[in-house]
């Protein structure tokens, strides 16, 4: 049976190298910033492991405090040798169960170049499988379009399009310096279309 445990600073030291492989350097938050956020309780590093063998197979970095009742699934990674075996599906279910008292889960998918041509389509399908819906956004990470997906949990059907920029800005101001934020994040409210 798969279980999630909350990781600490030693775990981050072990997992940050995997994050550097799994995510583009332009979207990866610095290790010291994550350490700081873990210390303050703003983020949780979740480690997925098998109860019987004790072997770890996946990780997630979740921003869980001060986000207007939402959590931000910043990074989700499955070890390469477990990919395609349903582990990501199990981890996602455990994440939703862990944060069942929250309004919902927000996820970002960034359009960085990927050697696998269908990677973006697979990510979109994966998130949609769990009821995530893409919301209209004007959001870039290091100049690259970022798609914002929301999975309502308690606030079924609540449209957060008008406030997503505050939720994400609140997260990034907690873990990035003002200079790094200005360089990395371009986040604007979506302007209402006139009818």
N, CA, C and O of each residue as an XYZ file, in Angstrom:
780
protein
N       0.840     -1.174      0.000
C       0.000      0.000      0.000
C       0.889      1.243      0.000
O       1.906      1.290      0.693
N       0.507      2.224     -0.764
C       1.269      3.458     -0.883
C       0.860      4.429      0.218
O      -0.322      4.554      0.539
N       1.840      5.112      0.789
C       1.601      6.074      1.858
C       2.384      7.348      1.568
O       3.449      7.310      0.951
N       1.844      8.475      2.023
C       2.568      9.745      1.949
C       3.101     10.076      3.330
O       2.405      9.916      4.333
N       4.330     10.534      3.371
C       4.865     11.062      4.614
C       5.411     12.451      4.348
O       5.850     12.764      3.242
N       5.375     13.265      5.365
C       5.898     14.613      5.253
C       7.419     14.553      5.392
O       7.949     14.060      6.388
N       8.099     15.058      4.382
C       9.547     15.058      4.403
C      10.098     16.306      5.070
O       9.372     17.266      5.326
N      11.377     16.274      5.343
C      12.029     17.402      5.989
C      13.205     17.916      5.173
O      13.298     17.682      3.968
N      14.088     18.612      5.847
C      15.223     19.243      5.175
C      16.201     18.219      4.587
O      16.734     18.433      3.498
N      16.437     17.131      5.282
C      17.325     16.083      4.732
C      16.724     15.483      3.468
O      17.432     15.195      2.503
N      15.399     15.299      3.489
C      14.728     14.763      2.300
C      14.866     15.731      1.124
O      15.095     15.309     -0.010
N      14.727     17.020      1.396
C      14.879     18.000      0.325
C      16.274     17.918     -0.277
O      16.427     18.018     -1.494
N      17.284     17.740      0.550
C      18.654     17.599      0.034
C      18.749     16.398     -0.910
O      19.431     16.464     -1.932
N      18.069     15.309     -0.571
C      18.087     14.113     -1.431
C      17.254     14.303     -2.700
O      17.629     13.826     -3.772
N      16.124     15.001     -2.573
C      15.176     15.082     -3.683
C      15.419     16.256     -4.632
O      14.914     16.247     -5.755
N      16.158     17.236     -4.216
C      16.321     18.416     -5.076
C      17.009     18.060     -6.398
O      16.682     18.634     -7.436
N      17.941     17.134     -6.368
C      18.570     16.677     -7.619
C      17.559     16.083     -8.586
O      17.660     16.293     -9.795
N      16.585     15.343     -8.067
C      15.516     14.800     -8.921
C      14.654     15.920     -9.493
O      14.250     15.881    -10.655
N      14.382     16.915     -8.657
C      13.605     18.056     -9.140
C      14.332     18.751    -10.289
O      13.704     19.194    -11.251
N      15.651     18.842    -10.186
C      16.434     19.485    -11.248
C      16.356     18.701    -12.553
O      16.470     19.279    -13.633
N      16.163     17.394    -12.457
C      16.008     16.562    -13.655
C      14.574     16.650    -14.184
O      14.363     16.740    -15.394
N      13.597     16.625    -13.286
C      12.187     16.573    -13.670
C      11.621     17.907    -14.149
O      10.658     17.926    -14.917
N      12.205     19.027    -13.708
C      11.644     20.339    -14.021
C      12.704     21.245    -14.634
O      13.889     21.141    -14.318
N      12.258     22.128    -15.508
C      13.142     23.074    -16.166
C      13.752     24.012    -15.126
O      13.076     24.426    -14.184
N      15.007     24.340    -15.299
C      15.689     25.218    -14.332
C      15.010     26.578    -14.227
O      15.106     27.240    -13.193
N      14.324     26.998    -15.284
C      13.651     28.293    -15.277
C      12.399     28.313    -14.397
O      11.936     29.382    -13.999
N      11.854     27.137    -14.095
C      10.646     27.089    -13.257
C      10.928     26.559    -11.857
O      10.041     26.546    -11.003
N      12.155     26.127    -11.625
C      12.495     25.522    -10.343
C      12.870     26.588     -9.320
O      13.732     27.431     -9.571
N      12.224     26.540     -8.186
C      12.523     27.455     -7.091
C      13.806     26.988     -6.426
O      14.043     25.786     -6.300
N      14.624     27.918     -6.006
C      15.901     27.589     -5.383
C      15.748     26.746     -4.131
O      14.762     26.852     -3.402
N      16.743     25.912     -3.903
C      16.705     25.001     -2.762
C      16.625     25.747     -1.429
O      15.884     25.338     -0.535
N      17.374     26.829     -1.292
C      17.333     27.583     -0.029
C      15.956     28.182      0.222
O      15.493     28.231      1.362
N      15.301     28.638     -0.844
C      13.947     29.190     -0.696
C      12.972     28.110     -0.237
O      12.077     28.379      0.564
N      13.141     26.901     -0.739
C      12.266     25.800     -0.310
C      12.569     25.434      1.142
O      11.648     25.194      1.923
N      13.856     25.390      1.512
C      14.204     25.130      2.918
C      13.527     26.147      3.838
O      12.962     25.787      4.870
N      13.593     27.411      3.452
C      12.989     28.479      4.253
C      11.471     28.262      4.376
O      10.906     28.396      5.462
N      10.821     27.929      3.260
C       9.369     27.713      3.261
C       8.994     26.483      4.092
O       7.974     26.489      4.780
N       9.809     25.435      4.031
C       9.557     24.259      4.865
C       9.672     24.618      6.345
O       8.866     24.165      7.158
N      10.666     25.426      6.694
C      10.873     25.835      8.094
C       9.687     26.626      8.625
O       9.306     26.478      9.786
N       9.106     27.460      7.781
C       7.976     28.300      8.199
C       6.636     27.572      8.122
O       5.629     28.079      8.617
N       6.614     26.398      7.512
C       5.363     25.661      7.361
C       4.541     26.105      6.167
O       3.372     25.737      6.047
N       5.142     26.898      5.274
C       4.427     27.358      4.078
C       4.322     26.262      3.021
O       3.404     26.275      2.201
N       5.259     25.314      3.037
C       5.276     24.244      2.051
C       5.474     22.909      2.750
O       6.014     22.834      3.854
N       5.019     21.851      2.072
C       5.263     20.489      2.533
C       5.900     19.703      1.403
O       5.431     19.739      0.265
N       6.967     18.994      1.723
C       7.563     18.046      0.795
C       6.990     16.690      1.168
O       7.257     16.175      2.254
N       6.205     16.114      0.273
C       5.563     14.834      0.527
C       6.314     13.733     -0.211
O       6.632     13.866     -1.393
N       6.590     12.658      0.492
C       7.309     11.520     -0.074
C       6.341     10.342     -0.116
O       5.738      9.993      0.899
N       6.195      9.730     -1.289
C       5.330      8.554     -1.440
C       6.208      7.308     -1.349
O       7.216      7.191     -2.045
N       5.807      6.382     -0.478
C       6.580      5.158     -0.311
C       5.645      3.965     -0.137
O       4.485      4.115      0.245
N       6.176      2.778     -0.424
C       5.428      1.541     -0.286
C       5.564      1.060      1.162
O       6.677      0.914      1.668
N       4.429      0.814      1.824
C       4.448      0.378      3.223
C       5.201     -0.934      3.429
O       5.905     -1.099      4.425
N       5.055     -1.859      2.494
C       5.653     -3.190      2.661
C       7.160     -3.172      2.471
O       7.897     -3.761      3.261
N       7.617     -2.495      1.426
C       9.047     -2.524      1.107
C       9.800     -1.332      1.674
O      11.015     -1.393      1.858
N       9.083     -0.249      1.950
C       9.739      0.971      2.408
C      10.370      1.776      1.284
O      10.966      2.825      1.528
N      10.245      1.290      0.053
C      10.854      1.971     -1.086
C      10.064      3.220     -1.457
O       8.835      3.201     -1.520
N      10.784      4.291     -1.697
C      10.168      5.546     -2.123
C      10.024      5.533     -3.637
O      10.842      4.946     -4.345
N       8.951      6.201     -4.138
C       8.713      6.169     -5.574
C       8.279      7.480     -6.190
O       8.250      7.609     -7.413
N       7.937      8.468     -5.351
C       7.445      9.737     -5.899
C       7.561     10.810     -4.826
O       7.758     10.523     -3.645
N       7.434     12.051     -5.271
C       7.468     13.184     -4.348
C       6.542     14.275     -4.862
O       6.195     14.318     -6.042
N       6.157     15.145     -3.959
C       5.366     16.317     -4.334
C       5.770     17.463     -3.411
O       6.004     17.259     -2.220
N       5.847     18.651     -3.964
C       6.053     19.851     -3.166
C       4.744     20.625     -3.233
O       4.300     21.036     -4.305
N       4.137     20.814     -2.068
C       2.824     21.442     -1.989
C       2.918     22.686     -1.118
O       3.450     22.638     -0.009
N       2.405     23.781     -1.618
C       2.343     25.027     -0.866
C       0.981     25.026     -0.189
O      -0.057     24.980     -0.850
N       1.001     25.078      1.132
C      -0.217     24.729      1.850
C      -0.713     25.772      2.834
O      -1.715     25.530      3.507
N      -0.066     26.907      2.948
C      -0.497     27.858      3.973
C      -0.693     29.249      3.386
O       0.117     29.729      2.593
N      -1.782     29.881      3.791
C      -2.019     31.268      3.424
C      -2.414     31.491      1.984
O      -2.134     32.553      1.428
N      -3.058     30.519      1.364
C      -3.435     30.647     -0.048
C      -4.955     30.685     -0.215
O      -5.510     30.058     -1.118
N      -5.608     31.422      0.662
C      -7.053     31.646      0.570
C      -7.848     30.343      0.554
O      -8.861     30.231     -0.136
N      -7.378     29.364      1.320
C      -8.081     28.093      1.419
C      -7.680     27.064      0.377
O      -8.179     25.939      0.405
N      -6.802     27.415     -0.530
C      -6.326     26.498     -1.566
C      -4.930     26.012     -1.230
O      -4.242     26.601     -0.396
N      -4.516     24.941     -1.879
C      -3.122     24.522     -1.852
C      -2.616     24.539     -3.290
O      -3.387     24.360     -4.233
N      -1.329     24.754     -3.444
C      -0.701     24.770     -4.770
C       0.203     23.559     -4.884
O       1.182     23.433     -4.149
N      -0.125     22.677     -5.801
C       0.722     21.530     -6.110
C       1.803     22.047     -7.052
O       1.617     22.085     -8.269
N       2.930     22.441     -6.477
C       3.987     23.085     -7.261
C       4.751     22.077     -8.104
O       4.964     22.295     -9.297
N       5.164     20.976     -7.490
C       5.907     19.942     -8.217
C       5.365     18.572     -7.831
O       5.064     18.309     -6.667
N       5.248     17.717     -8.824
C       4.890     16.316     -8.607
C       5.797     15.498     -9.508
O       5.804     15.681    -10.725
N       6.560     14.596     -8.910
C       7.481     13.780     -9.695
C       7.411     12.322     -9.283
O       7.306     11.998     -8.100
N       7.471     11.448    -10.276
C       7.507     10.009    -10.058
C       8.865      9.524    -10.554
O       9.322      9.923    -11.625
N       9.506      8.657     -9.766
C      10.807      8.127    -10.165
C      10.678      7.488    -11.554
O       9.674      6.835    -11.840
N      11.673      7.670    -12.406
C      11.582      7.161    -13.789
C      11.231      5.676    -13.888
O      10.475      5.287    -14.778
N      11.757      4.849    -13.004
C      11.511      3.409    -13.093
C      10.111      3.005    -12.639
O       9.732      1.844    -12.790
N       9.323      3.954    -12.078
C       7.940      3.689    -11.690
C       6.929      4.339    -12.628
O       5.725      4.122    -12.490
N       7.405      5.128    -13.572
C       6.477      5.825    -14.472
C       5.722      4.837    -15.353
O       6.255      3.806    -15.765
N       4.458      5.183    -15.633
C       3.626      4.331    -16.482
C       3.039      3.134    -15.761
O       2.451      2.256    -16.393
N       3.192      3.086    -14.427
C       2.694      1.944    -13.659
C       1.574      2.328    -12.700
O       1.187      1.532    -11.844
N       1.047      3.554    -12.839
C      -0.083      3.977    -12.014
C       0.295      4.623    -10.689
O      -0.585      4.980     -9.906
N       1.589      4.780    -10.424
C       2.002      5.373     -9.151
C       1.570      6.834     -9.051
O       1.140      7.275     -7.985
N       1.678      7.585    -10.135
C       1.256      8.984    -10.134
C      -0.221      9.128     -9.808
O      -0.619     10.065     -9.117
N      -1.029      8.210    -10.298
C      -2.471      8.213    -10.020
C      -2.706      8.006     -8.525
O      -3.508      8.710     -7.912
N      -1.994      7.026     -7.939
C      -2.147      6.769     -6.508
C      -1.699      7.971     -5.674
O      -2.352      8.334     -4.696
N      -0.590      8.577     -6.064
C      -0.078      9.735     -5.334
C      -1.084     10.885     -5.400
O      -1.344     11.541     -4.391
N      -1.643     11.127     -6.565
C      -2.618     12.209     -6.708
C      -3.830     11.966     -5.804
O      -4.326     12.901     -5.176
N      -4.300     10.743     -5.736
C      -5.435     10.424     -4.854
C      -5.079     10.700     -3.392
O      -5.895     11.236     -2.642
N      -3.867     10.334     -2.993
C      -3.434     10.580     -1.617
C      -3.306     12.074     -1.325
O      -3.624     12.522     -0.223
N      -2.848     12.829     -2.292
C      -2.745     14.286     -2.117
C      -4.132     14.892     -1.923
O      -4.331     15.719     -1.033
N      -5.088     14.482     -2.755
C      -6.454     15.007     -2.619
C      -7.053     14.621     -1.267
O      -7.766     15.414     -0.652
N      -6.764     13.413     -0.811
C      -7.264     12.973      0.499
C      -6.616     13.798      1.613
O      -7.293     14.188      2.564
N      -5.327     14.064      1.504
C      -4.603     14.821      2.534
C      -5.162     16.238      2.685
O      -5.234     16.771      3.792
N      -5.553     16.834      1.571
C      -6.021     18.218      1.599
C      -7.538     18.329      1.402
O      -8.029     19.318      0.858
N      -8.263     17.317      1.842
C      -9.717     17.255      1.634
C     -10.468     18.389      2.317
O     -11.597     18.689      1.928
N      -9.884     19.022      3.315
C     -10.551     20.116      4.019
C     -10.308     21.474      3.355
O     -10.856     22.484      3.799
N      -9.510     21.508      2.318
C      -9.203     22.761      1.614
C     -10.268     23.059      0.565
O     -11.071     22.195      0.212
N     -10.262     24.290      0.075
C     -11.194     24.683     -0.990
C     -10.897     23.923     -2.276
O     -11.811     23.514     -2.992
N      -9.614     23.739     -2.559
C      -9.230     23.057     -3.780
C      -7.729     23.016     -3.936
O      -6.981     23.536     -3.108
N      -7.302     22.384     -5.020
C      -5.884     22.261     -5.344
C      -5.634     22.982     -6.662
O      -6.358     22.792     -7.640
N      -4.606     23.804     -6.670
C      -4.194     24.513     -7.882
C      -2.914     23.864     -8.381
O      -2.036     23.518     -7.591
N      -2.810     23.700     -9.691
C      -1.596     23.150    -10.296
C      -1.186     24.027    -11.473
O      -2.029     24.617    -12.148
N       0.112     24.101    -11.705
C       0.655     24.856    -12.845
C       1.279     23.870    -13.830
O       1.960     22.926    -13.429
N       1.045     24.092    -15.095
C       1.738     23.336    -16.141
C       2.374     24.363    -17.062
O       1.688     25.189    -17.664
N       3.677     24.299    -17.162
C       4.431     25.299    -17.924
C       4.893     24.716    -19.251
O       5.302     23.556    -19.315
N       4.828     25.512    -20.304
C       5.135     25.061    -21.661
C       6.618     25.142    -22.016
O       6.960     25.635    -23.091
N       7.498     24.675    -21.148
C       8.915     24.648    -21.495
C       9.155     23.550    -22.518
O       8.394     22.586    -22.596
N      10.217     23.698    -23.304
C      10.548     22.687    -24.311
C      10.754     21.338    -23.640
O      11.366     21.238    -22.577
N      10.234     20.312    -24.282
C      10.360     18.965    -23.753
C      10.746     18.048    -24.901
O      10.173     18.145    -25.986
N      11.711     17.158    -24.682
C      12.108     16.252    -25.767
C      10.996     15.292    -26.183
O      11.006     14.780    -27.302
N      10.043     15.046    -25.293
C       8.918     14.179    -25.606
C       7.797     15.034    -26.189
O       7.232     15.859    -25.470
N       7.454     14.865    -27.474
C       6.496     15.758    -28.132
C       5.092     15.766    -27.528
O       4.423     16.798    -27.584
N       4.628     14.675    -26.962
C       3.267     14.602    -26.420
C       3.208     14.844    -24.912
O       2.172     14.616    -24.287
N       4.301     15.298    -24.334
C       4.366     15.453    -22.883
C       3.278     16.388    -22.346
O       2.621     16.067    -21.356
N       3.087     17.530    -22.988
C       2.066     18.481    -22.527
C       0.669     17.865    -22.588
O      -0.117     18.020    -21.653
N       0.360     17.175    -23.670
C      -0.950     16.541    -23.801
C      -1.171     15.514    -22.694
O      -2.264     15.416    -22.136
N      -0.124     14.752    -22.383
C      -0.231     13.749    -21.324
C      -0.478     14.413    -19.968
O      -1.297     13.939    -19.181
N       0.229     15.504    -19.699
C       0.022     16.217    -18.438
C      -1.395     16.763    -18.334
O      -2.035     16.641    -17.290
N      -1.883     17.362    -19.409
C      -3.249     17.900    -19.410
C      -4.255     16.778    -19.131
O      -5.159     16.942    -18.312
N      -4.095     15.638    -19.815
C      -5.006     14.497    -19.616
C      -4.932     13.976    -18.179
O      -5.952     13.644    -17.575
N      -3.716     13.910    -17.645
C      -3.525     13.417    -16.283
C      -4.307     14.279    -15.297
O      -5.039     13.751    -14.460
N      -4.161     15.588    -15.387
C      -4.849     16.467    -14.454
C      -6.359     16.474    -14.681
O      -7.131     16.503    -13.723
N      -6.775     16.447    -15.924
C      -8.217     16.442    -16.216
C      -8.877     15.161    -15.719
O     -10.054     15.162    -15.357
N      -8.129     14.088    -15.702
C      -8.635     12.808    -15.193
C      -9.116     12.932    -13.746
O     -10.031     12.224    -13.326
N      -8.502     13.822    -13.002
C      -8.844     14.016    -11.596
C      -9.798     15.182    -11.368
O     -10.008     15.598    -10.228
N     -10.371     15.709    -12.435
C     -11.345     16.778    -12.285
C     -10.760     18.182    -12.266
O     -11.461     19.143    -11.947
N      -9.486     18.307    -12.604
C      -8.890     19.644    -12.711
C      -9.416     20.304    -13.976
O      -9.573     19.661    -15.014
N      -9.682     21.592    -13.869
C     -10.124     22.356    -15.031
C      -9.177     23.522    -15.229
O      -8.782     24.188    -14.272
N      -8.819     23.761    -16.478
C      -7.954     24.898    -16.765
C      -8.781     26.175    -16.667
O      -9.895     26.254    -17.185
N      -8.215     27.164    -15.996
C      -8.893     28.451    -15.914
C      -8.163     29.451    -16.798
O      -6.975     29.301    -17.081
N      -8.879     30.452    -17.220
C      -8.281     31.500    -18.041
C      -7.241     32.226    -17.196
O      -7.515     32.625    -16.064
N      -6.045     32.393    -17.756
C      -4.981     33.044    -16.996
C      -4.037     33.791    -17.921
O      -3.910     33.478    -19.105
N      -3.386     34.780    -17.350
C      -2.339     35.535    -18.027
C      -1.121     35.423    -17.127
O      -0.858     36.303    -16.308
N      -0.379     34.334    -17.286
C       0.626     33.938    -16.322
C       1.824     33.347    -17.050
O       1.676     32.476    -17.908
N       3.000     33.824    -16.702
C       4.233     33.316    -17.298
C       5.263     33.064    -16.210
O       5.374     33.817    -15.243
N       6.008     31.989    -16.394
C       7.141     31.685    -15.526
C       8.380     31.780    -16.403
O       8.525     31.033    -17.371
N       9.270     32.703    -16.057
C      10.492     32.953    -16.828
C      10.176     33.170    -18.305
O      10.899     32.689    -19.177
N       9.098     33.893    -18.579
C       8.723     34.238    -19.944
C       7.950     33.179    -20.695
O       7.572     33.398    -21.846
N       7.704     32.042    -20.078
C       7.016     30.932    -20.735
C       5.599     30.784    -20.189
O       5.377     30.855    -18.981
N       4.653     30.579    -21.088
C       3.236     30.432    -20.712
C       3.055     29.321    -19.686
O       3.560     28.210    -19.849
N       2.328     29.645    -18.637
C       1.971     28.660    -17.617
C       0.457     28.509    -17.602
O      -0.274     29.499    -17.565
N       0.003     27.295    -17.630
C      -1.425     26.992    -17.568
C      -1.790     26.741    -16.105
O      -1.056     26.068    -15.382
N      -2.913     27.279    -15.682
C      -3.365     27.124    -14.306
C      -4.576     26.191    -14.307
O      -5.569     26.429    -14.995
N      -4.465     25.132    -13.525
C      -5.540     24.162    -13.376
C      -6.022     24.178    -11.936
O      -5.228     24.347    -11.010
N      -7.322     24.003    -11.748
C      -7.905     24.006    -10.409
C      -8.774     22.764    -10.252
O      -9.558     22.412    -11.134
N      -8.612     22.116     -9.106
C      -9.462     20.984     -8.725
C     -10.251     21.426     -7.510
O      -9.709     21.460     -6.405
N     -11.535     21.770     -7.692
C     -12.344     22.142     -6.529
C     -12.519     20.925     -5.615
O     -12.747     19.810     -6.084
N     -12.411     21.153     -4.336
C     -12.656     20.068     -3.380
C     -13.888     20.422     -2.556
O     -14.903     19.729     -2.629
N     -13.806     21.482     -1.782
C     -14.963     21.897     -0.981
C     -15.778     22.948     -1.700
O     -16.998     22.984     -1.543
N     -15.153     23.798     -2.476
C     -15.862     24.870     -3.158
C     -16.303     24.449     -4.541
O     -15.972     25.113     -5.523
N     -17.042     23.362     -4.640
C     -17.473     22.835     -5.941
C     -18.020     23.928     -6.846
O     -18.930     24.674     -6.484
N     -17.436     23.994     -8.031
C     -17.930     24.920     -9.036
C     -17.507     26.367     -8.848
O     -17.849     27.215     -9.671
N     -16.782     26.665     -7.797
C     -16.350     28.035     -7.548
C     -15.330     28.446     -8.605
O     -14.341     27.748     -8.825
N     -15.571     29.569     -9.249
C     -14.658     30.063    -10.279
C     -13.638     30.985     -9.632
O     -13.992     32.044     -9.111
N     -12.367     30.583     -9.664
C     -11.342     31.417     -9.035
C     -10.547     32.217    -10.063
O      -9.505     32.786     -9.737
N     -11.027     32.260    -11.284
C     -10.316     32.994    -12.326
C      -9.991     34.418    -11.895
O      -8.896     34.912    -12.165
N     -10.912     35.070    -11.240
C     -10.722     36.472    -10.857
C      -9.696     36.657     -9.740
O      -9.177     37.758     -9.559
N      -9.401     35.605     -8.994
C      -8.504     35.762     -7.845
C      -7.243     34.900     -7.911
O      -6.393     34.995     -7.025
N      -7.104     34.062     -8.940
C      -5.952     33.156     -8.986
C      -4.631     33.914     -8.883
O      -3.675     33.433     -8.276
N      -4.587     35.122     -9.492
C      -3.334     35.886     -9.474
C      -2.933     36.272     -8.051
O      -1.742     36.374     -7.759
N      -3.900     36.487     -7.166
C      -3.573     36.794     -5.765
C      -3.051     35.558     -5.047
O      -2.105     35.642     -4.264
N      -3.671     34.405     -5.315
C      -3.243     33.164     -4.684
C      -1.802     32.850     -5.071
O      -0.968     32.568     -4.211
N      -1.513     32.901     -6.373
C      -0.166     32.572     -6.836
C       0.852     33.628     -6.416
O       1.976     33.291     -6.044
N       0.473     34.884     -6.473
C       1.387     35.943     -6.044
C       1.722     35.788     -4.571
O       2.867     35.996     -4.169
N       0.728     35.422     -3.757
C       0.973     35.213     -2.338
C       1.990     34.095     -2.131
O       2.884     34.214     -1.293
N       1.855     33.017     -2.887
C       2.811     31.920     -2.780
C       4.218     32.389     -3.147
O       5.161     32.181     -2.383
N       4.361     33.018     -4.310
C       5.699     33.384     -4.778
C       6.359     34.450     -3.907
O       7.580     34.429     -3.746
N       5.595     35.373     -3.345
C       6.209     36.383     -2.477
C       6.697     35.759     -1.171
O       7.553     36.334     -0.500
N       6.175     34.612     -0.808
C       6.645     33.917      0.395
C       7.963     33.190      0.165
O       8.695     32.948      1.124
N       8.289     32.836     -1.077
C       9.491     32.028     -1.274
C      10.526     32.663     -2.192
O      11.631     32.135     -2.310
N      10.211     33.766     -2.839
C      11.187     34.419     -3.710
C      11.475     35.832     -3.200
O      10.608     36.484     -2.618
N      12.685     36.285     -3.425
C      13.002     37.676     -3.119
C      12.290     38.554     -4.146
O      11.912     38.063     -5.209
N      12.102     39.831     -3.855
C      11.448     40.702     -4.841
C      12.162     40.702     -6.195
O      11.505     40.730     -7.236
N      13.488     40.673     -6.195
C      14.242     40.643     -7.458
C      14.012     39.367     -8.235
O      13.811     39.394     -9.449
N      14.043     38.238     -7.526
C      13.801     36.949     -8.180
C      12.372     36.864     -8.689
O      12.122     36.328     -9.769
N      11.436     37.395     -7.911
C      10.027     37.390     -8.329
C       9.858     38.199     -9.615
O       9.180     37.763    -10.546
N      10.475     39.375     -9.659
C      10.352     40.222    -10.851
C      10.961     39.540    -12.075
O      10.458     39.699    -13.187
N      12.029     38.790    -11.878
C      12.705     38.110    -12.986
C      11.945     36.863    -13.448
O      11.896     36.567    -14.642
N      11.356     36.139    -12.500
C      10.781     34.836    -12.811
C       9.287     34.857    -13.122
O       8.831     34.095    -13.974
N       8.520     35.709    -12.455
C       7.057     35.613    -12.509
C       6.435     36.830    -13.175
O       6.738     37.971    -12.826
N       5.566     36.571    -14.134
C       4.753     37.613    -14.762
C       3.303     37.152    -14.626
O       2.840     36.269    -15.348
N       2.613     37.766    -13.692
C       1.286     37.309    -13.310
C       0.347     38.499    -13.324
O       0.539     39.468    -12.590
N      -0.671     38.414    -14.168
C      -1.621     39.525    -14.295
C      -3.040     39.018    -14.100
O      -3.357     37.880    -14.448
N      -3.890     39.869    -13.542
C      -5.305     39.485    -13.460
C      -5.886     39.368    -14.869
O      -5.483     40.089    -15.783
N      -6.816     38.469    -15.025
C      -7.495     38.321    -16.319
C      -8.511     39.444    -16.423
O      -9.341     39.642    -15.535
N      -8.429     40.175    -17.526
C      -9.385     41.258    -17.739
C     -10.697     40.671    -18.241
O     -10.726     39.795    -19.105
N     -11.770     41.179    -17.672
C     -13.095     40.730    -18.093
C     -13.349     41.160    -19.519
O     -13.069     42.294    -19.908
N     -13.883     40.237    -20.286
C     -14.245     40.556    -21.659
C     -15.562     41.311    -21.684
O     -16.523     40.956    -21.000
N     -15.578     42.344    -22.478
C     -16.813     43.114    -22.576
C     -17.780     42.382    -23.496
O     -17.396     41.838    -24.531
N     -19.031     42.384    -23.092
C     -20.041     41.675    -23.890
C     -20.677     42.593    -24.892
O     -21.549     42.170    -25.650
